[in-house]
Amino acid sequence: MLSRQEALDLVNANLTKKNLVKHTLAVEAIMRAIAARFGESEDLWGLAGLLHDLDYEQTMNSPERHGRLTIEMLEALDVPAEAKDAILAHAGHRARNSLMDKAICCIDPVTGLIVASALMHPSKSIAGLDADFVGKRFKEKRFAAGANREAIAGCSELGLDLHEFFFVSIEAMSGISRELEL
Ligand SMILES: [Fe+2]
């Protein structure tokens, strides 16, 4: 399987926007945490998270290619089919079948909600956040409106309620607060 370093090199070679790289690192961290919680492979789930937006800058003007181009870019590389399926599911090209598919679809949008919450928190840091604070921001529909609430609420498909999901996600992102500069 593609190593974490090889995947990170691909991310850095294909994504020039710092915030986008941070986003992929955040999704990776939460994917690993949720995988651990369900006894799934942290490396596999983390790989899907790290690579899920690899084509983002190339498909910004052709969103129907988002995800599909990533699969093409990964074609000659040793990336397991489950990870590719999850990447396609997150872009809406496949139904959410596996636990990993369901996880990536709710984790992708929650990262934006948490970053925006941290920026408006008095501490200006992820470490200062708790699940209640993020839960309140979640209910404010106009706050970080780009963070799709319905998709975030899909954590119920994992058997997690919102509070638990925010707790795990905040903890995972706190673990890489230096990389996220938050
Ligand atoms: Fe994403």
Backbone and ligand atoms as CSV (ligand in chain L), in Angstrom:
chain,resi,resn,atom,element,x,y,z
A,1,MET,N,N,0.847,-1.197,0.000
A,1,MET,CA,C,0.000,0.000,0.000
A,1,MET,C,C,0.884,1.250,0.000
A,2,LEU,N,N,0.432,2.250,-0.739
A,2,LEU,CA,C,1.134,3.528,-0.788
A,2,LEU,C,C,1.439,3.999,0.644
A,3,SER,N,N,2.670,4.449,0.881
A,3,SER,CA,C,3.007,4.877,2.241
A,3,SER,C,C,2.414,6.252,2.532
A,4,ARG,N,N,2.378,6.578,3.792
A,4,ARG,CA,C,1.851,7.876,4.191
A,4,ARG,C,C,2.695,9.001,3.586
A,5,GLN,N,N,4.020,8.797,3.593
A,5,GLN,CA,C,4.912,9.827,3.039
A,5,GLN,C,C,4.703,10.004,1.544
A,6,GLU,N,N,4.537,8.891,0.831
A,6,GLU,CA,C,4.287,8.971,-0.616
A,6,GLU,C,C,2.980,9.718,-0.882
A,7,ALA,N,N,1.972,9.443,-0.061
A,7,ALA,CA,C,0.681,10.117,-0.232
A,7,ALA,C,C,0.817,11.610,0.063
A,8,LEU,N,N,1.557,11.925,1.106
A,8,LEU,CA,C,1.755,13.337,1.467
A,8,LEU,C,C,2.530,14.073,0.371
A,9,ASP,N,N,3.511,13.393,-0.216
A,9,ASP,CA,C,4.260,13.999,-1.319
A,9,ASP,C,C,3.331,14.307,-2.497
A,10,LEU,N,N,2.411,13.388,-2.766
A,10,LEU,CA,C,1.433,13.600,-3.846
A,10,LEU,C,C,0.556,14.810,-3.540
A,11,VAL,N,N,0.116,14.888,-2.284
A,11,VAL,CA,C,-0.728,16.018,-1.869
A,11,VAL,C,C,0.037,17.326,-2.078
A,12,ASN,N,N,1.261,17.354,-1.615
A,12,ASN,CA,C,2.037,18.597,-1.719
A,12,ASN,C,C,2.380,18.946,-3.168
A,13,ALA,N,N,2.475,17.931,-4.014
A,13,ALA,CA,C,2.774,18.180,-5.424
A,13,ALA,C,C,1.547,18.680,-6.188
A,14,ASN,N,N,0.360,18.341,-5.685
A,14,ASN,CA,C,-0.865,18.656,-6.442
A,14,ASN,C,C,-1.717,19.755,-5.840
A,15,LEU,N,N,-1.509,20.055,-4.567
A,15,LEU,CA,C,-2.303,21.101,-3.926
A,15,LEU,C,C,-1.382,22.245,-3.523
A,16,THR,N,N,-1.630,23.415,-4.096
A,16,THR,CA,C,-0.759,24.554,-3.812
A,16,THR,C,C,-1.321,25.418,-2.687
A,17,LYS,N,N,-2.627,25.307,-2.457
A,17,LYS,CA,C,-3.245,26.157,-1.429
A,17,LYS,C,C,-3.063,25.531,-0.051
A,18,LYS,N,N,-2.436,26.314,0.821
A,18,LYS,CA,C,-2.099,25.816,2.151
A,18,LYS,C,C,-3.336,25.321,2.918
A,19,ASN,N,N,-4.435,26.066,2.774
A,19,ASN,CA,C,-5.640,25.675,3.505
A,19,ASN,C,C,-6.204,24.340,3.034
A,20,LEU,N,N,-5.988,24.063,1.769
A,20,LEU,CA,C,-6.471,22.803,1.214
A,20,LEU,C,C,-5.616,21.640,1.737
A,21,VAL,N,N,-4.313,21.873,1.833
A,21,VAL,CA,C,-3.434,20.838,2.398
A,21,VAL,C,C,-3.817,20.604,3.860
A,22,LYS,N,N,-4.056,21.691,4.582
A,22,LYS,CA,C,-4.472,21.546,5.990
A,22,LYS,C,C,-5.782,20.773,6.089
A,23,HIS,N,N,-6.697,21.063,5.172
A,23,HIS,CA,C,-7.984,20.352,5.168
A,23,HIS,C,C,-7.771,18.847,4.992
A,24,THR,N,N,-6.884,18.469,4.061
A,24,THR,CA,C,-6.684,17.036,3.838
A,24,THR,C,C,-6.023,16.386,5.061
A,25,LEU,N,N,-5.153,17.136,5.736
A,25,LEU,CA,C,-4.518,16.603,6.955
A,25,LEU,C,C,-5.558,16.424,8.061
A,26,ALA,N,N,-6.496,17.366,8.134
A,26,ALA,CA,C,-7.549,17.272,9.154
A,26,ALA,C,C,-8.452,16.073,8.879
A,27,VAL,N,N,-8.831,15.898,7.613
A,27,VAL,CA,C,-9.686,14.754,7.272
A,27,VAL,C,C,-8.935,13.450,7.566
A,28,GLU,N,N,-7.647,13.424,7.232
A,28,GLU,CA,C,-6.836,12.232,7.538
A,28,GLU,C,C,-6.866,11.921,9.041
A,29,ALA,N,N,-6.637,12.940,9.843
A,29,ALA,CA,C,-6.549,12.725,11.296
A,29,ALA,C,C,-7.863,12.194,11.862
A,30,ILE,N,N,-8.973,12.746,11.395
A,30,ILE,CA,C,-10.272,12.285,11.921
A,30,ILE,C,C,-10.595,10.887,11.387
A,31,MET,N,N,-10.260,10.648,10.122
A,31,MET,CA,C,-10.469,9.298,9.571
A,31,MET,C,C,-9.720,8.259,10.407
A,32,ARG,N,N,-8.494,8.574,10.784
A,32,ARG,CA,C,-7.713,7.636,11.604
A,32,ARG,C,C,-8.395,7.404,12.952
A,33,ALA,N,N,-8.880,8.492,13.544
A,33,ALA,CA,C,-9.502,8.383,14.871
A,33,ALA,C,C,-10.787,7.556,14.817
A,34,ILE,N,N,-11.571,7.774,13.767
A,34,ILE,CA,C,-12.839,7.026,13.646
A,34,ILE,C,C,-12.549,5.555,13.311
A,35,ALA,N,N,-11.530,5.322,12.481
A,35,ALA,CA,C,-11.141,3.934,12.171
A,35,ALA,C,C,-10.749,3.207,13.452
A,36,ALA,N,N,-9.967,3.876,14.285
A,36,ALA,CA,C,-9.518,3.263,15.540
A,36,ALA,C,C,-10.725,2.917,16.411
A,37,ARG,N,N,-11.682,3.801,16.407
A,37,ARG,CA,C,-12.874,3.595,17.230
A,37,ARG,C,C,-13.656,2.356,16.799
A,38,PHE,N,N,-13.643,2.085,15.492
A,38,PHE,CA,C,-14.398,0.936,14.984
A,38,PHE,C,C,-13.515,-0.285,14.738
A,39,GLY,N,N,-12.252,-0.213,15.170
A,39,GLY,CA,C,-11.358,-1.357,14.974
A,39,GLY,C,C,-11.014,-1.591,13.509
A,40,GLU,N,N,-11.095,-0.518,12.700
A,40,GLU,CA,C,-10.745,-0.626,11.280
A,40,GLU,C,C,-9.287,-0.188,11.093
A,41,SER,N,N,-8.790,-0.307,9.850
A,41,SER,CA,C,-7.388,0.034,9.592
A,41,SER,C,C,-7.182,1.553,9.575
A,42,GLU,N,N,-6.443,2.036,10.535
A,42,GLU,CA,C,-6.160,3.477,10.603
A,42,GLU,C,C,-5.365,3.930,9.389
A,43,ASP,N,N,-4.424,3.098,8.948
A,43,ASP,CA,C,-3.593,3.490,7.805
A,43,ASP,C,C,-4.427,3.607,6.528
A,44,LEU,N,N,-5.311,2.637,6.333
A,44,LEU,CA,C,-6.147,2.643,5.120
A,44,LEU,C,C,-7.110,3.831,5.132
A,45,TRP,N,N,-7.790,4.020,6.243
A,45,TRP,CA,C,-8.753,5.126,6.331
A,45,TRP,C,C,-8.031,6.472,6.257
A,46,GLY,N,N,-6.859,6.535,6.875
A,46,GLY,CA,C,-6.081,7.772,6.838
A,46,GLY,C,C,-5.634,8.091,5.415
A,47,LEU,N,N,-5.271,7.045,4.675
A,47,LEU,CA,C,-4.829,7.235,3.291
A,47,LEU,C,C,-5.969,7.820,2.447
A,48,ALA,N,N,-7.163,7.274,2.601
A,48,ALA,CA,C,-8.321,7.793,1.854
A,48,ALA,C,C,-8.553,9.264,2.218
A,49,GLY,N,N,-8.428,9.566,3.501
A,49,GLY,CA,C,-8.641,10.948,3.939
A,49,GLY,C,C,-7.604,11.897,3.353
A,50,LEU,N,N,-6.371,11.460,3.380
A,50,LEU,CA,C,-5.279,12.315,2.900
A,50,LEU,C,C,-5.392,12.580,1.395
A,51,LEU,N,N,-5.856,11.589,0.649
A,51,LEU,CA,C,-5.886,11.694,-0.816
A,51,LEU,C,C,-7.217,12.167,-1.382
A,52,HIS,N,N,-8.243,12.347,-0.546
A,52,HIS,CA,C,-9.600,12.479,-1.090
A,52,HIS,C,C,-9.799,13.709,-1.982
A,53,ASP,N,N,-9.026,14.772,-1.749
A,53,ASP,CA,C,-9.190,15.992,-2.552
A,53,ASP,C,C,-7.985,16.245,-3.460
A,54,LEU,N,N,-7.264,15.197,-3.797
A,54,LEU,CA,C,-6.017,15.341,-4.553
A,54,LEU,C,C,-6.195,16.138,-5.851
A,55,ASP,N,N,-7.359,15.983,-6.485
A,55,ASP,CA,C,-7.572,16.671,-7.774
A,55,ASP,C,C,-8.297,18.011,-7.613
A,56,TYR,N,N,-8.499,18.453,-6.400
A,56,TYR,CA,C,-9.387,19.592,-6.146
A,56,TYR,C,C,-9.044,20.833,-6.984
A,57,GLU,N,N,-7.765,21.147,-7.047
A,57,GLU,CA,C,-7.394,22.376,-7.762
A,57,GLU,C,C,-7.535,22.215,-9.277
A,58,GLN,N,N,-7.489,20.979,-9.737
A,58,GLN,CA,C,-7.640,20.736,-11.180
A,58,GLN,C,C,-9.088,20.580,-11.603
A,59,THR,N,N,-9.972,20.360,-10.648
A,59,THR,CA,C,-11.376,20.105,-11.017
A,59,THR,C,C,-12.324,21.179,-10.481
A,60,MET,N,N,-11.739,22.295,-10.005
A,60,MET,CA,C,-12.583,23.335,-9.420
A,60,MET,C,C,-13.645,23.833,-10.398
A,61,ASN,N,N,-13.277,23.874,-11.693
A,61,ASN,CA,C,-14.229,24.362,-12.692
A,61,ASN,C,C,-14.974,23.233,-13.398
A,62,SER,N,N,-14.710,22.035,-13.001
A,62,SER,CA,C,-15.437,20.893,-13.582
A,62,SER,C,C,-15.706,19.886,-12.462
A,63,PRO,N,N,-16.605,20.275,-11.551
A,63,PRO,CA,C,-16.847,19.464,-10.350
A,63,PRO,C,C,-17.278,18.031,-10.650
A,64,GLU,N,N,-17.835,17.805,-11.859
A,64,GLU,CA,C,-18.239,16.425,-12.196
A,64,GLU,C,C,-17.013,15.522,-12.342
A,65,ARG,N,N,-15.840,16.134,-12.500
A,65,ARG,CA,C,-14.614,15.317,-12.615
A,65,ARG,C,C,-13.940,15.113,-11.251
A,66,HIS,N,N,-14.414,15.877,-10.241
A,66,HIS,CA,C,-13.822,15.778,-8.901
A,66,HIS,C,C,-13.946,14.331,-8.404
A,67,GLY,N,N,-12.862,13.815,-7.902
A,67,GLY,CA,C,-12.873,12.432,-7.426
A,67,GLY,C,C,-12.448,11.471,-8.526
A,68,ARG,N,N,-13.097,11.605,-9.686
A,68,ARG,CA,C,-12.760,10.709,-10.806
A,68,ARG,C,C,-11.319,10.926,-11.259
A,69,LEU,N,N,-10.913,12.204,-11.321
A,69,LEU,CA,C,-9.536,12.492,-11.732
A,69,LEU,C,C,-8.553,11.943,-10.694
A,70,THR,N,N,-8.912,12.059,-9.432
A,70,THR,CA,C,-8.038,11.499,-8.381
A,70,THR,C,C,-7.820,10.008,-8.615
A,71,ILE,N,N,-8.882,9.308,-8.958
A,71,ILE,CA,C,-8.762,7.858,-9.203
A,71,ILE,C,C,-7.812,7.607,-10.381
A,72,GLU,N,N,-7.919,8.452,-11.412
A,72,GLU,CA,C,-6.988,8.309,-12.544
A,72,GLU,C,C,-5.548,8.563,-12.096
A,73,MET,N,N,-5.382,9.576,-11.262
A,73,MET,CA,C,-4.033,9.920,-10.794
A,73,MET,C,C,-3.424,8.793,-9.951
A,74,LEU,N,N,-4.291,8.011,-9.331
A,74,LEU,CA,C,-3.813,6.951,-8.433
A,74,LEU,C,C,-3.715,5.604,-9.139
A,75,GLU,N,N,-4.066,5.595,-10.417
A,75,GLU,CA,C,-4.237,4.323,-11.120
A,75,GLU,C,C,-3.038,3.386,-11.015
A,76,ALA,N,N,-1.837,3.926,-11.205
A,76,ALA,CA,C,-0.655,3.053,-11.217
A,76,ALA,C,C,-0.087,2.833,-9.819
A,77,LEU,N,N,-0.765,3.394,-8.822
A,77,LEU,CA,C,-0.223,3.326,-7.459
A,77,LEU,C,C,-0.987,2.311,-6.620
A,78,ASP,N,N,-0.319,1.861,-5.580
A,78,ASP,CA,C,-0.910,0.800,-4.753
A,78,ASP,C,C,-1.858,1.396,-3.704
A,79,VAL,N,N,-3.038,1.758,-4.191
A,79,VAL,CA,C,-4.073,2.286,-3.284
A,79,VAL,C,C,-5.237,1.301,-3.307
A,80,PRO,N,N,-5.586,0.716,-2.168
A,80,PRO,CA,C,-6.641,-0.291,-2.124
A,80,PRO,C,C,-7.987,0.221,-2.652
A,81,ALA,N,N,-8.735,-0.702,-3.254
A,81,ALA,CA,C,-10.023,-0.352,-3.865
A,81,ALA,C,C,-10.970,0.306,-2.868
A,82,GLU,N,N,-10.955,-0.134,-1.611
A,82,GLU,CA,C,-11.895,0.455,-0.627
A,82,GLU,C,C,-11.645,1.947,-0.462
A,83,ALA,N,N,-10.359,2.327,-0.508
A,83,ALA,CA,C,-10.028,3.749,-0.353
A,83,ALA,C,C,-10.496,4.526,-1.586
A,84,LYS,N,N,-10.302,3.931,-2.767
A,84,LYS,CA,C,-10.757,4.595,-3.995
A,84,LYS,C,C,-12.282,4.720,-3.997
A,85,ASP,N,N,-12.952,3.678,-3.539
A,85,ASP,CA,C,-14.420,3.728,-3.464
A,85,ASP,C,C,-14.874,4.860,-2.549
A,86,ALA,N,N,-14.187,5.017,-1.429
A,86,ALA,CA,C,-14.561,6.080,-0.481
A,86,ALA,C,C,-14.338,7.458,-1.113
A,87,ILE,N,N,-13.256,7.590,-1.862
A,87,ILE,CA,C,-12.973,8.867,-2.531
A,87,ILE,C,C,-14.073,9.186,-3.552
A,88,LEU,N,N,-14.511,8.181,-4.292
A,88,LEU,CA,C,-15.600,8.391,-5.263
A,88,LEU,C,C,-16.910,8.687,-4.546
A,89,ALA,N,N,-17.146,8.024,-3.430
A,89,ALA,CA,C,-18.390,8.252,-2.674
A,89,ALA,C,C,-18.422,9.679,-2.125
A,90,HIS,N,N,-17.276,10.171,-1.658
A,90,HIS,CA,C,-17.263,11.528,-1.074
A,90,HIS,C,C,-17.589,12.571,-2.136
A,91,ALA,N,N,-17.264,12.270,-3.412
A,91,ALA,CA,C,-17.554,13.215,-4.487
A,91,ALA,C,C,-18.928,12.957,-5.103
A,92,GLY,N,N,-19.662,12.023,-4.536
A,92,GLY,CA,C,-21.031,11.783,-4.983
A,92,GLY,C,C,-21.152,10.880,-6.197
A,93,HIS,N,N,-20.063,10.189,-6.548
A,93,HIS,CA,C,-20.101,9.331,-7.735
A,93,HIS,C,C,-20.486,7.886,-7.431
A,94,ARG,N,N,-20.563,7.571,-6.148
A,94,ARG,CA,C,-20.955,6.221,-5.738
A,94,ARG,C,C,-21.848,6.355,-4.519
A,95,ALA,N,N,-22.685,5.351,-4.296
A,95,ALA,CA,C,-23.475,5.340,-3.061
A,95,ALA,C,C,-22.534,5.074,-1.890
A,96,ARG,N,N,-22.945,5.510,-0.717
A,96,ARG,CA,C,-22.157,5.231,0.489
A,96,ARG,C,C,-22.498,3.822,0.949
A,97,ASN,N,N,-21.598,2.889,0.696
A,97,ASN,CA,C,-21.875,1.503,1.066
A,97,ASN,C,C,-21.146,1.097,2.340
A,98,SER,N,N,-19.843,1.307,2.352
A,98,SER,CA,C,-19.046,0.836,3.486
A,98,SER,C,C,-19.040,1.864,4.615
A,99,LEU,N,N,-18.562,1.405,5.755
A,99,LEU,CA,C,-18.396,2.305,6.902
A,99,LEU,C,C,-17.428,3.441,6.537
A,100,MET,N,N,-16.395,3.103,5.759
A,100,MET,CA,C,-15.420,4.130,5.373
A,100,MET,C,C,-16.061,5.169,4.454
A,101,ASP,N,N,-16.936,4.721,3.536
A,101,ASP,CA,C,-17.653,5.667,2.665
A,101,ASP,C,C,-18.463,6.645,3.518
A,102,LYS,N,N,-19.174,6.094,4.482
A,102,LYS,CA,C,-20.047,6.923,5.329
A,102,LYS,C,C,-19.214,7.891,6.157
A,103,ALA,N,N,-18.078,7.397,6.647
A,103,ALA,CA,C,-17.218,8.227,7.501
A,103,ALA,C,C,-16.664,9.423,6.732
A,104,ILE,N,N,-16.141,9.181,5.545
A,104,ILE,CA,C,-15.487,10.282,4.821
A,104,ILE,C,C,-16.508,11.364,4.455
A,105,CYS,N,N,-17.750,10.964,4.224
A,105,CYS,CA,C,-18.769,11.936,3.808
A,105,CYS,C,C,-19.209,12.860,4.939
A,106,CYS,N,N,-19.115,12.417,6.183
A,106,CYS,CA,C,-19.458,13.337,7.276
A,106,CYS,C,C,-18.205,14.023,7.838
A,107,ILE,N,N,-17.055,13.387,7.691
A,107,ILE,CA,C,-15.813,13.978,8.198
A,107,ILE,C,C,-15.354,15.147,7.319
A,108,ASP,N,N,-15.525,15.007,6.017
A,108,ASP,CA,C,-15.101,16.065,5.089
A,108,ASP,C,C,-15.681,17.430,5.504
A,109,PRO,N,N,-17.005,17.543,5.685
A,109,PRO,CA,C,-17.550,18.863,6.047
A,109,PRO,C,C,-17.318,19.279,7.500
A,110,VAL,N,N,-17.109,18.334,8.397
A,110,VAL,CA,C,-16.981,18.741,9.808
A,110,VAL,C,C,-15.673,19.509,10.043
A,111,THR,N,N,-14.667,19.267,9.217
A,111,THR,CA,C,-13.389,19.961,9.428
A,111,THR,C,C,-13.555,21.471,9.287
A,112,GLY,N,N,-14.363,21.894,8.311
A,112,GLY,CA,C,-14.593,23.332,8.097
A,112,GLY,C,C,-15.343,23.953,9.254
A,113,LEU,N,N,-16.311,23.219,9.779
A,113,LEU,CA,C,-17.076,23.721,10.928
A,113,LEU,C,C,-16.150,23.903,12.137
A,114,ILE,N,N,-15.247,22.961,12.337
A,114,ILE,CA,C,-14.345,23.035,13.490
A,114,ILE,C,C,-13.312,24.158,13.317
A,115,VAL,N,N,-12.776,24.298,12.117
A,115,VAL,CA,C,-11.811,25.388,11.885
A,115,VAL,C,C,-12.490,26.737,12.119
A,116,ALA,N,N,-13.698,26.916,11.547
A,116,ALA,CA,C,-14.413,28.188,11.716
A,116,ALA,C,C,-14.756,28.423,13.183
A,117,SER,N,N,-15.114,27.376,13.902
A,117,SER,CA,C,-15.430,27.501,15.330
A,117,SER,C,C,-14.192,27.934,16.111
A,118,ALA,N,N,-13.051,27.340,15.774
A,118,ALA,CA,C,-11.803,27.686,16.476
A,118,ALA,C,C,-11.456,29.157,16.245
A,119,LEU,N,N,-11.666,29.614,15.007
A,119,LEU,CA,C,-11.289,30.988,14.683
A,119,LEU,C,C,-12.156,32.012,15.410
A,120,MET,N,N,-13.399,31.644,15.732
A,120,MET,CA,C,-14.252,32.611,16.441
A,120,MET,C,C,-14.283,32.367,17.956
A,121,HIS,N,N,-13.608,31.296,18.395
A,121,HIS,CA,C,-13.528,31.021,19.836
A,121,HIS,C,C,-12.532,31.995,20.478
A,122,PRO,N,N,-12.809,32.432,21.712
A,122,PRO,CA,C,-11.877,33.358,22.369
A,122,PRO,C,C,-10.436,32.840,22.399
A,123,SER,N,N,-10.261,31.541,22.470
A,123,SER,CA,C,-8.902,30.969,22.539
A,123,SER,C,C,-8.222,30.966,21.166
A,124,LYS,N,N,-9.009,31.148,20.107
A,124,LYS,CA,C,-8.507,31.074,18.722
A,124,LYS,C,C,-7.732,29.780,18.466
A,125,SER,N,N,-8.158,28.732,19.149
A,125,SER,CA,C,-7.436,27.469,18.962
A,125,SER,C,C,-8.393,26.286,19.021
A,126,ILE,N,N,-7.975,25.189,18.394
A,126,ILE,CA,C,-8.787,23.975,18.458
A,126,ILE,C,C,-8.766,23.419,19.874
A,127,ALA,N,N,-7.629,23.558,20.539
A,127,ALA,CA,C,-7.514,23.028,21.895
A,127,ALA,C,C,-8.524,23.682,22.846
A,128,GLY,N,N,-8.930,24.910,22.520
A,128,GLY,CA,C,-9.890,25.597,23.385
A,128,GLY,C,C,-11.331,25.185,23.147
A,129,LEU,N,N,-11.566,24.426,22.084
A,129,LEU,CA,C,-12.942,24.056,21.735
A,129,LEU,C,C,-13.436,22.888,22.554
A,130,ASP,N,N,-14.749,22.823,22.738
A,130,ASP,CA,C,-15.325,21.560,23.196
A,130,ASP,C,C,-16.539,21.248,22.315
A,131,ALA,N,N,-17.067,20.033,22.495
A,131,ALA,CA,C,-18.142,19.571,21.607
A,131,ALA,C,C,-19.389,20.441,21.749
A,132,ASP,N,N,-19.634,20.981,22.945
A,132,ASP,CA,C,-20.822,21.835,23.128
A,132,ASP,C,C,-20.708,23.111,22.309
A,133,PHE,N,N,-19.497,23.695,22.321
A,133,PHE,CA,C,-19.286,24.937,21.570
A,133,PHE,C,C,-19.529,24.694,20.074
A,134,VAL,N,N,-18.945,23.622,19.556
A,134,VAL,CA,C,-19.128,23.302,18.137
A,134,VAL,C,C,-20.593,22.946,17.863
A,135,GLY,N,N,-21.227,22.270,18.820
A,135,GLY,CA,C,-22.640,21.924,18.667
A,135,GLY,C,C,-23.509,23.167,18.536
A,136,LYS,N,N,-23.185,24.201,19.294
A,136,LYS,CA,C,-23.953,25.456,19.189
A,136,LYS,C,C,-23.731,26.099,17.826
A,137,ARG,N,N,-22.483,26.091,17.373
A,137,ARG,CA,C,-22.185,26.673,16.053
A,137,ARG,C,C,-22.899,25.876,14.943
A,138,PHE,N,N,-22.971,24.564,15.153
A,138,PHE,CA,C,-23.658,23.695,14.182
A,138,PHE,C,C,-25.100,24.158,13.979
A,139,LYS,N,N,-25.744,24.566,15.075
A,139,LYS,CA,C,-27.167,24.956,15.007
A,139,LYS,C,C,-27.366,26.334,14.380
A,140,GLU,N,N,-26.305,27.124,14.323
A,140,GLU,CA,C,-26.410,28.443,13.688
A,140,GLU,C,C,-26.209,28.259,12.180
A,141,LYS,N,N,-27.312,28.189,11.471
A,141,LYS,CA,C,-27.244,27.784,10.059
A,141,LYS,C,C,-26.375,28.701,9.206
A,142,ARG,N,N,-26.287,29.972,9.613
A,142,ARG,CA,C,-25.515,30.894,8.779
A,142,ARG,C,C,-24.034,30.885,9.128
A,143,PHE,N,N,-23.698,30.249,10.233
A,143,PHE,CA,C,-22.291,30.162,10.619
A,143,PHE,C,C,-21.606,29.088,9.772
A,144,ALA,N,N,-20.470,29.444,9.149
A,144,ALA,CA,C,-19.763,28.481,8.286
A,144,ALA,C,C,-20.764,27.724,7.419
A,145,ALA,N,N,-21.543,28.503,6.660
A,145,ALA,CA,C,-22.658,27.923,5.908
A,145,ALA,C,C,-22.196,26.874,4.894
A,146,GLY,N,N,-20.922,26.951,4.496
A,146,GLY,CA,C,-20.401,25.975,3.540
A,146,GLY,C,C,-20.251,24.581,4.132
A,147,ALA,N,N,-20.266,24.499,5.462
A,147,ALA,CA,C,-20.137,23.193,6.116
A,147,ALA,C,C,-21.520,22.544,6.135
A,148,ASN,N,N,-21.751,21.671,5.194
A,148,ASN,CA,C,-23.068,21.079,4.966
A,148,ASN,C,C,-23.571,20.322,6.207
A,149,ARG,N,N,-24.610,20.893,6.831
A,149,ARG,CA,C,-25.123,20.325,8.093
A,149,ARG,C,C,-25.696,18.928,7.906
A,150,GLU,N,N,-26.383,18.745,6.772
A,150,GLU,CA,C,-26.990,17.439,6.520
A,150,GLU,C,C,-25.913,16.358,6.389
A,151,ALA,N,N,-24.834,16.724,5.675
A,151,ALA,CA,C,-23.741,15.754,5.497
A,151,ALA,C,C,-23.068,15.460,6.838
A,152,ILE,N,N,-22.884,16.498,7.657
A,152,ILE,CA,C,-22.273,16.290,8.976
A,152,ILE,C,C,-23.145,15.370,9.829
A,153,ALA,N,N,-24.462,15.609,9.750
A,153,ALA,CA,C,-25.395,14.790,10.546
A,153,ALA,C,C,-25.393,13.331,10.094
A,154,GLY,N,N,-24.765,13.062,8.929
A,154,GLY,CA,C,-24.620,11.685,8.465
A,154,GLY,C,C,-23.788,10.825,9.405
A,155,CYS,N,N,-23.191,11.435,10.412
A,155,CYS,CA,C,-22.457,10.648,11.426
A,155,CYS,C,C,-23.392,9.646,12.106
A,156,SER,N,N,-24.688,9.916,12.036
A,156,SER,CA,C,-25.652,8.963,12.627
A,156,SER,C,C,-25.569,7.611,11.912
A,157,GLU,N,N,-25.170,7.643,10.627
A,157,GLU,CA,C,-25.027,6.378,9.888
A,157,GLU,C,C,-23.869,5.540,10.442
A,158,LEU,N,N,-23.014,6.190,11.208
A,158,LEU,CA,C,-21.908,5.473,11.864
A,158,LEU,C,C,-22.305,5.074,13.286
A,159,GLY,N,N,-23.510,5.448,13.677
A,159,GLY,CA,C,-23.941,5.165,15.043
A,159,GLY,C,C,-23.396,6.173,16.039
A,160,LEU,N,N,-22.948,7.317,15.529
A,160,LEU,CA,C,-22.425,8.356,16.425
A,160,LEU,C,C,-23.418,9.505,16.489
A,161,ASP,N,N,-23.685,10.027,17.691
A,161,ASP,CA,C,-24.488,11.244,17.731
A,161,ASP,C,C,-23.552,12.427,17.509
A,162,LEU,N,N,-24.150,13.589,17.267
A,162,LEU,CA,C,-23.340,14.753,16.896
A,162,LEU,C,C,-22.306,15.085,17.960
A,163,HIS,N,N,-22.726,15.025,19.231
A,163,HIS,CA,C,-21.820,15.393,20.319
A,163,HIS,C,C,-20.572,14.516,20.315
A,164,GLU,N,N,-20.805,13.223,20.167
A,164,GLU,CA,C,-19.687,12.269,20.141
A,164,GLU,C,C,-18.797,12.512,18.921
A,165,PHE,N,N,-19.448,12.768,17.802
A,165,PHE,CA,C,-18.716,13.000,16.558
A,165,PHE,C,C,-17.848,14.254,16.677
A,166,PHE,N,N,-18.409,15.311,17.251
A,166,PHE,CA,C,-17.625,16.541,17.430
A,166,PHE,C,C,-16.470,16.280,18.403
A,167,PHE,N,N,-16.754,15.533,19.464
A,167,PHE,CA,C,-15.717,15.249,20.457
A,167,PHE,C,C,-14.522,14.536,19.805
A,168,VAL,N,N,-14.810,13.468,19.080
A,168,VAL,CA,C,-13.731,12.695,18.445
A,168,VAL,C,C,-12.983,13.558,17.409
A,169,SER,N,N,-13.745,14.354,16.654
A,169,SER,CA,C,-13.146,15.163,15.592
A,169,SER,C,C,-12.253,16.265,16.161
A,170,ILE,N,N,-12.730,16.915,17.217
A,170,ILE,CA,C,-11.930,17.976,17.858
A,170,ILE,C,C,-10.631,17.376,18.403
A,171,GLU,N,N,-10.784,16.214,19.054
A,171,GLU,CA,C,-9.604,15.576,19.647
A,171,GLU,C,C,-8.575,15.223,18.561
A,172,ALA,N,N,-9.078,14.678,17.454
A,172,ALA,CA,C,-8.170,14.279,16.366
A,172,ALA,C,C,-7.473,15.504,15.777
A,173,MET,N,N,-8.219,16.581,15.575
A,173,MET,CA,C,-7.615,17.777,14.984
A,173,MET,C,C,-6.673,18.468,15.984
A,174,SER,N,N,-6.987,18.366,17.263
A,174,SER,CA,C,-6.076,18.937,18.276
A,174,SER,C,C,-4.716,18.268,18.214
A,175,GLY,N,N,-4.718,16.982,17.874
A,175,GLY,CA,C,-3.468,16.220,17.807
A,175,GLY,C,C,-2.531,16.720,16.709
A,176,ILE,N,N,-3.081,17.449,15.733
A,176,ILE,CA,C,-2.214,17.991,14.672
A,176,ILE,C,C,-2.344,19.520,14.624
A,177,SER,N,N,-2.591,20.115,15.779
A,177,SER,CA,C,-2.832,21.568,15.817
A,177,SER,C,C,-1.630,22.359,15.258
A,178,ARG,N,N,-0.446,21.803,15.402
A,178,ARG,CA,C,0.727,22.519,14.871
A,178,ARG,C,C,0.699,22.593,13.354
A,179,GLU,N,N,0.373,21.457,12.729
A,179,GLU,CA,C,0.257,21.443,11.259
A,179,GLU,C,C,-0.889,22.344,10.785
A,180,LEU,N,N,-1.944,22.365,11.594
A,180,LEU,CA,C,-3.124,23.158,11.203
A,180,LEU,C,C,-2.951,24.641,11.564
A,181,GLU,N,N,-1.925,24.926,12.361
A,181,GLU,CA,C,-1.654,26.301,12.825
A,181,GLU,C,C,-2.896,26.902,13.502
A,182,LEU,N,N,-3.495,26.090,14.366
A,182,LEU,CA,C,-4.696,26.539,15.084
A,182,LEU,C,C,-4.666,26.043,16.531
L,1,LIG,FE,FE,-12.548,17.547,1.293
